[in-house]
Amino acid sequence: MPISYDKLWKLLIDKKMNRTDLKDASGISFNVLAKMGKNEFVSMESLSKICVALDCNIGDIVDIIPEKA
């Protein structure tokens, strides 16, 4: 099940933040950011920290891309 964090990167641009700002604000690691940059799965805990830091919901930062049959 592919996922995309494109919404997150757009939200950071809208909030005039970069990835380092997000890391510092949310307390996630560079490894988590690297995984997200490759559209890999990260823990729900990490996603929750990002949502709290950005005052948003998980649907605002992650898209699940349906697989074609």
Residue, then its C-alpha position, 0 to 999 in steps of 0.5 A: m500500500p503506497i503512501s505519500y507525504d506530499k501534503l506534509w511538504k506543501l503544508l511546511i511551505d505554507k507555514k514557511m517551515n523547512r524539514t529541520d524546523l519540523k524536526d525541532a518542533s515535533g521532536i522526530s529524528f532525521n531518520v524519520l524525515a529521511k523515511m518520509g522523504k522516500n515515502e516510506f512508512v513511519s510510526m504512528e507516534s511520529l505522525s502524531k508528533i508532527c500533527v501536534a506540532l503543526d496543529c493538523n490532522i493526519g489526513d492533512i499530511v499523509d495520503i494513502i494511494p490505492e493500488k491498482a488491481 
